[in-house]
Amino acid sequence: MKKYILAGILFLISSSSFAGYTAPSPIKGIYIGKDGMVRFNVEMIAEGTCDFYNYRFAFDGSTPGGKSMLSLLLSAKIANKDVNVWYNPSTTPGTINGEGCTLSTLAQVTNIGLR
């Protein structure tokens, strides 16, 4: 039993060490593809992201959680409110489209918060 608890603690520590976060920042743009993927950017340039035609973050807007995040994102944009973004970093950080950053390498959003 102790092995499982230790393994769980190590997993949580290692998982959280790879997560990124933005301080409250205005939303610059939102794009929703026919595939249900939502791409967006905030004014703050977040560490560990790449830039694909001015979009740095992505999430699947067709899932229940994704629909909730999209609703919050659109509400914040309309109300000119800042958002916090928690994400898993890009696999090609610091690159731009044509130099390594693609739709599939954008930072993957795990949570969005509104103040």
N, C-alpha and C positions, 0 to 999 in steps of 0.2 A: 504494500500500500504506500509506503514512504517513497518508493521509486516513482510511482505514478504522480504523487504530489510534487516531488522534485522536478519531474519532467514537465508537468504543467506550469510550474513557476518559471522554469527556464524558457519554455515556449513563450509565455506572456512577456517576459523581459526581452527576449530576442525579437518578438514581433513588434513591440512598441518602440524599439530602438530604430526601426526603419520607417516609422510613420512621420509625416510632415504636417505642418500646421501653419496657417496664415493668421496674422492678427486681423482684427476687423478691417475690411476693405470694401470699397464700392465695386459693383459688378460692371465690367467693361462690355461684355458681349455674351450672348447665348446663341447656340446653334443646336437645333434638334434634327437629326437625320431620320430618314424613313426607316432606318434599322432600329430606331428607338434609342440610339445612343445620344446622350446630351454632352455637348462640349461647351465650355465656357472659360472665361478669364476674369480675373479681378485686377484692380489697379496695382496692387502690390506684386512685385516679381517674387514668386515663391521659390525657395531653395529646392533643388532636386527635381525641377521641372524642365521640360523642353517646350519650344514654341512652334506650334503647327498652325500657320496662318492666323496668328494672334490668339489661339486657343491653347491653354495649358492643362486643363483638367477635363476628365471625362467620367461618366457613369452611365449605367444602363437605366434609362428612364421608363422601361417597360415592366420592371419588377415593382412589387408593392412598395418597397423601400425607396426605389428610384423615383416612383411617382410622387412620393411624399417630399423627397429632396427637390424635385423639379417644381412642385407647387411652392415650396418655401423660397426657392431661387427666383421664380417669377414674381412672387409677392414682394420680395425684397427689392427687385429691380424696379417694379412699378412705384413702390413707396420711397425709392432712393435711400434705402437702408443698407448699411454695411453688413457683410457676412463674414463668418469665420469658416475656413475650409480645413478639414482634416483629410489627409490623402496618403496613399502609398506612392513614393516617388517614381518618376519616369525611369525607364531602363536606359534612356539616352539623355541624361540631364545635360543642360547647357547647349543643346543643339537646336537647329531650326529646320523647317521643312526643306527638303532637298539635301540636307547634310546629316540625316539620321533620325530626325523627329518625324514620326508618322502618327496616324490616328491611333494605331495600336500601342504606341509607346508613350502616349500622354499619361500624366500622373492620374491614378485611379482614385476617385473620391470615395471616402468611407463615411463621412458625416459632413453636414452643413449646419451651421448655427446662425441665428439672427439675434441681434441685440436691440 
